Amino acid sequence: MTKITQLIAGAIMGMALLTSCQSKSYRLEGSGEALKDGDTLFLTTDLTELTPSDTIVVKDGKFAITGETDSTYFCLLYSAKNNTIAMPFFVEPGTVRMTFPEKMENARVAGTPCNDKWQTVSDSTAAMSQKMSQLAMQMYSGQSSMEAQAKIQVEMEQMNNRFRQFIFDTGKKNINNEFGYFIVTFYSGGLLTADQSKELIQLMPDNLRQRQPIRQMEESLRMVQSTSEGSQINDFQMTDMDGKPTSILNEVKQHKITVLDFWASWCGPCRQAMPQVIGIYQQYHDKGLGIIGISLDEQKEAWTAAIKELGMTWMQVSDLKGWDNAAAQAFGVRAIPHMIVLDQQGRIIKNGIRPSELEGICADKCK
């Protein structure tokens, strides 16, 4: 589970305007069977709270609004009444045309350069997205055995790698234009790896690379580089369930390998994966496996109740700052569950693995 409603939301909130130029007009047009007379639609760039920036009323099964913009930015049009209507698109000079058929999976946006490219990406990844959704439903249905879940996780990771490579290639092809800039700002820190983001930024022309969001991203990537595989972590303290500050490296030294497991009580995928993690821990703990749970909770009661409910018997720490958790910030954690495997000296063996990968590492390192 990522920081916000993940396919669209997270990177949009941190993404600055895509370009600066003289003010130009834009027009948004929409039509289709899914639109009903009198429907109220909202425009927003705030996809955490969905605070509207403008309101549209459908008339005769269509709508049209005009405005002025001196920049290109990502936006969402949605209906509070009909939650199937949600159209991400770019506000940019020109006419943006949206179609809303009865089956919203066939909805389309076109008419301006970034929107045409966005629709092409959506078309190209539709099959992958559908397959990943099906796998996720199987994974988190609660009806799959641990063995079946492990196989599903491997398949999901393979699909995710294909999706990641496609997005990287798309960004590379468009790196000299606004859509390439969007790919970097939207998908970095989530889908794209640090190395992929770094490569794309290095390919950017100076007029894009000097923008403040990219400069901030480069600084973040420099920080993440210090947490790459083979790097030595610095010791840090975090409070355990009894309110006692705990040295992480002191605990790490007690085991052949130690997993820093970033999770939260409110994270569905974390909870679904926990039986598998518990099984691995029970199998390899006596052979040298340690786990330190680092919770991104904000409420102590919810955190401690989940530990008891899920049967997690290893060390648990948290600063109860949610996504501002100091360790999550230091290690560049953007989605959970997220596991980092350390050797006995605190060097990073693997960063960002799933439970399905942990068992193989334990089999190799805990003999």
C-alpha positions in Angstrom: 0.0 0.0 0.0 1.4 3.4 -1.0 1.2 6.7 0.7 -2.0 7.8 -1.1 -4.5 6.2 -3.4 -1.7 5.0 -5.5 -2.2 4.8 -9.2 -2.7 8.5 -9.5 -2.6 10.4 -6.3 0.8 10.4 -4.5 3.1 11.9 -7.1 0.5 14.4 -8.2 0.5 16.2 -4.9 4.3 16.7 -4.9 4.5 17.4 -8.7 4.9 21.0 -9.5 3.7 22.7 -12.7 5.2 21.1 -15.8 6.1 24.2 -17.8 6.2 27.9 -17.8 5.1 30.0 -20.8 2.8 32.8 -21.6 -0.8 32.5 -20.7 -2.9 30.5 -23.1 -6.5 29.3 -23.2 -7.8 25.8 -22.8 -11.1 24.1 -23.3 -12.4 20.9 -21.6 -15.2 19.0 -23.4 -16.9 15.9 -22.3 -19.7 13.6 -23.5 -20.9 10.1 -23.2 -23.6 7.7 -21.9 -22.1 7.7 -18.3 -22.9 11.4 -18.0 -26.5 12.2 -16.9 -28.2 15.6 -17.1 -27.8 17.5 -13.9 -24.7 15.5 -12.7 -22.2 17.6 -10.8 -18.6 17.0 -11.6 -15.5 18.4 -9.8 -12.0 19.3 -10.9 -9.2 19.0 -8.4 -5.4 18.8 -8.2 -5.7 17.8 -4.5 -6.0 14.1 -4.6 -5.5 13.5 -0.9 -8.6 15.4 0.2 -10.2 15.8 -3.3 -10.8 19.5 -2.5 -12.5 20.9 -5.7 -11.0 23.7 -7.6 -13.9 24.0 -10.0 -17.4 22.6 -10.5 -19.1 21.5 -13.8 -22.8 20.6 -14.3 -23.7 18.2 -17.1 -26.3 19.4 -19.5 -27.8 17.3 -22.4 -25.3 14.6 -21.6 -22.2 16.8 -22.1 -20.2 19.6 -20.6 -17.7 22.2 -21.7 -15.7 24.8 -19.8 -12.9 27.2 -20.8 -10.1 28.8 -18.9 -6.6 30.3 -19.1 -3.4 28.6 -18.0 0.2 29.6 -18.1 1.4 26.0 -17.3 0.7 22.4 -17.8 -0.4 20.3 -14.8 -2.1 17.0 -13.9 -5.7 17.1 -12.7 -8.6 14.9 -11.9 -12.2 15.2 -13.0 -14.6 13.2 -10.8 -18.2 12.7 -9.7 -19.0 12.6 -6.0 -22.2 10.8 -6.8 -20.9 8.2 -9.3 -17.5 6.9 -8.1 -16.9 5.1 -11.4 -16.4 8.5 -13.1 -12.8 9.6 -12.4 -10.7 10.9 -15.3 -7.1 11.9 -14.8 -5.9 14.3 -17.4 -3.6 17.3 -18.2 -4.7 20.9 -18.1 -2.8 22.5 -21.0 -3.4 24.9 -23.8 -5.7 23.6 -26.4 -9.0 21.5 -26.5 -9.1 18.5 -24.2 -11.8 16.0 -25.3 -13.1 13.4 -22.9 -15.5 10.5 -23.6 -17.4 8.7 -20.9 -19.1 5.5 -22.2 -21.3 3.3 -20.0 -18.2 1.1 -19.3 -15.8 3.6 -17.8 -12.8 1.3 -18.5 -13.3 2.5 -22.1 -13.2 6.2 -21.2 -10.7 8.2 -23.2 -9.0 11.6 -23.1 -7.3 13.2 -26.1 -6.8 16.4 -28.0 -3.6 17.9 -26.6 0.0 16.6 -26.7 0.3 15.4 -23.0 -3.2 14.0 -23.0 -2.6 12.1 -26.3 0.6 10.5 -24.8 -1.2 9.8 -21.5 -4.0 7.9 -23.3 -1.4 5.9 -25.3 0.3 4.9 -22.0 -3.1 3.9 -20.5 -3.9 1.9 -23.6 -0.6 0.1 -23.6 -0.7 -0.8 -19.9 -4.4 -1.6 -19.7 -3.9 -5.4 -20.0 -1.1 -5.4 -17.5 -3.1 -3.3 -15.0 -6.1 -5.6 -15.3 -3.9 -8.7 -14.7 -2.2 -7.1 -11.7 -5.6 -6.2 -10.2 -6.7 -9.9 -10.7 -3.6 -11.1 -9.0 -4.0 -8.7 -6.1 -7.6 -9.9 -5.6 -6.4 -13.5 -5.4 -3.6 -12.5 -3.1 -5.7 -10.6 -0.6 -8.9 -12.7 -0.8 -7.7 -14.7 2.3 -8.5 -17.9 0.4 -5.1 -18.7 -1.0 -2.6 -20.9 0.7 0.8 -19.6 1.7 2.3 -21.6 -1.3 -0.2 -20.1 -3.7 0.4 -16.6 -2.3 4.1 -17.0 -2.8 3.5 -17.9 -6.5 1.1 -15.0 -6.9 3.7 -12.6 -5.4 6.3 -13.8 -7.9 3.9 -13.3 -10.8 3.0 -9.8 -9.5 6.6 -8.8 -9.2 7.2 -10.0 -12.8 4.2 -7.9 -14.0 5.4 -5.0 -12.0 8.9 -5.2 -13.6 7.3 -5.2 -17.0 5.2 -2.2 -16.2 8.3 -0.4 -14.7 10.4 -1.1 -17.8 7.6 0.2 -20.1 7.3 3.4 -18.1 11.0 3.9 -18.0 11.2 3.4 -21.8 8.4 5.8 -22.3 10.1 8.4 -20.2 13.3 8.0 -22.1 11.6 8.5 -25.5 9.9 11.7 -24.2 12.7 13.0 -22.0 13.1 16.2 -24.0 9.4 17.2 -23.6 6.8 17.9 -20.9 5.5 14.3 -20.9 8.9 12.9 -20.1 9.2 15.4 -17.3 5.8 14.2 -16.0 7.0 10.5 -16.2 10.0 11.4 -14.0 8.1 13.4 -11.4 5.0 11.1 -11.3 6.7 7.7 -11.1 9.9 8.4 -9.3 10.0 7.3 -5.6 7.3 4.7 -6.4 7.4 2.7 -9.5 10.8 3.7 -11.0 13.9 2.6 -9.3 16.4 5.2 -8.0 18.8 4.2 -10.8 16.2 4.6 -13.4 15.1 8.0 -12.1 18.7 9.1 -11.9 19.3 8.0 -15.5 16.3 9.9 -16.8 17.2 13.0 -15.0 20.7 12.9 -16.4 19.2 12.7 -19.9 17.0 15.8 -19.4 17.8 19.0 -21.1 18.9 21.8 -18.8 15.7 23.8 -19.0 13.8 20.8 -17.4 16.6 19.6 -15.1 16.9 23.0 -13.5 13.3 23.1 -12.3 13.0 23.0 -8.5 11.1 19.6 -8.3 14.0 17.9 -10.2 16.6 19.5 -8.1 14.8 18.3 -5.0 14.5 14.9 -6.5 18.3 14.7 -7.2 18.9 15.6 -3.6 16.6 12.8 -2.5 18.3 10.4 -4.8 21.7 11.2 -3.4 20.3 10.4 0.0 18.8 7.1 -1.2 22.1 6.2 -2.8 23.5 5.9 0.7 21.0 3.1 1.4 21.8 1.0 -1.7 22.8 -2.6 -1.5 26.2 -3.0 0.1 26.0 0.3 2.0 26.6 0.4 5.8 23.6 1.9 7.7 24.1 4.4 10.4 22.8 3.4 13.8 19.5 5.1 14.9 17.2 4.8 17.8 13.5 4.4 17.8 11.0 3.8 20.6 9.6 0.3 21.4 6.1 -0.5 22.6 7.1 0.2 26.2 8.4 3.7 25.3 12.0 2.7 25.5 14.5 4.1 23.0 16.1 1.1 21.2 19.4 1.0 19.2 18.8 -0.7 15.9 22.4 -1.7 15.3 22.6 -3.3 18.8 19.7 -5.5 17.8 21.1 -6.2 14.3 24.4 -7.5 15.9 22.4 -10.3 17.6 21.5 -12.1 14.3 23.1 -13.4 11.2 20.6 -11.3 9.2 18.0 -8.8 10.3 15.0 -7.6 8.4 13.8 -4.0 8.8 10.1 -4.5 8.1 8.2 -1.3 7.3 4.5 -1.8 7.9 1.4 -0.2 9.5 -1.8 -1.5 11.2 -3.9 0.3 8.5 -2.0 -1.3 5.6 -4.1 -4.1 4.1 -1.2 -5.7 2.0 1.0 -5.7 5.2 -1.6 -7.6 7.2 -2.3 -10.0 4.4 1.5 -10.8 4.0 2.0 -11.2 7.8 1.2 -15.0 8.0 3.9 -15.7 5.5 6.4 -13.5 7.3 5.5 -15.2 10.6 6.0 -18.6 9.0 9.5 -17.6 7.7 10.4 -16.2 11.1 9.4 -19.3 12.9 11.4 -21.4 10.4 14.6 -19.4 10.5 14.7 -17.5 13.8 16.7 -20.2 15.6 19.1 -20.2 12.6 19.9 -16.5 12.8 17.0 -14.5 11.5 15.9 -11.4 13.3 13.1 -8.9 12.4 12.6 -5.4 13.5 9.1 -4.1 12.7 9.1 -0.3 12.0 5.5 0.9 12.0 4.2 3.9 10.1 1.3 4.2 12.5 0.3 7.5 14.2 -1.9 6.0 17.0 -0.2 3.8 19.6 -3.4 1.9 20.4 -3.9 0.8 16.8 -0.3 -0.1 16.5 0.0 -2.3 19.6 -3.5 -3.9 19.0 -2.4 -5.0 15.5 0.8 -6.5 16.8 -1.2 -8.6 19.2 -3.9 -9.5 16.7 -1.5 -10.6 14.0 0.8 -12.5 16.4 4.0 -10.7 15.6 6.6 -11.7 18.2 9.7 -9.9 17.1 10.9 -6.4 18.1 8.6 -3.5 17.2 9.5 0.2 17.1 7.8 3.4 15.9 8.0 7.1 16.4 4.2 7.3 15.6 4.7 9.9 12.9 3.1 8.0 10.0 4.7 8.6 6.7 7.1 11.1 8.4 8.7 8.2 10.3 12.3 9.1 10.6 13.6 5.7 9.4 11.2 5.6 6.4 12.4 9.0 5.4 16.1 8.0 5.8 15.7 4.8 3.7 13.5 6.4 1.0 10.5 4.2 1.8 7.5 5.2 -0.4 5.3 2.2 -0.2 4.6 -0.6 2.3 5.2 -3.4 3.0 8.9 -2.7 2.4 11.7 -4.9 3.7 15.4 -4.2 4.0 17.7 -7.1 4.8 20.9 -6.4 6.8 23.9 -8.5 7.6 25.3 -8.8 11.1 27.4 -5.6 10.7 24.5 -3.5 9.4 25.4 -3.7 5.7 22.4 -3.8 3.3 22.0 -7.1 1.6 18.7 -6.3 -0.1 16.5 -3.2 -0.1 12.8 -3.2 -1.0 12.0 -6.9 -1.1 8.7 -8.7 -0.7 8.1 -11.6 1.7 8.3 -14.0 -1.2 11.9 -13.1 -1.7 12.8 -13.2 2.0 12.5 -17.0 2.3 15.2 -17.5 -0.4 17.6 -15.1 1.3 17.0 -16.8 4.7 17.7 -20.2 3.1 21.0 -18.9 1.8 22.1 -16.9 4.9 20.6 -18.7 7.8 22.1 -22.2 7.7 
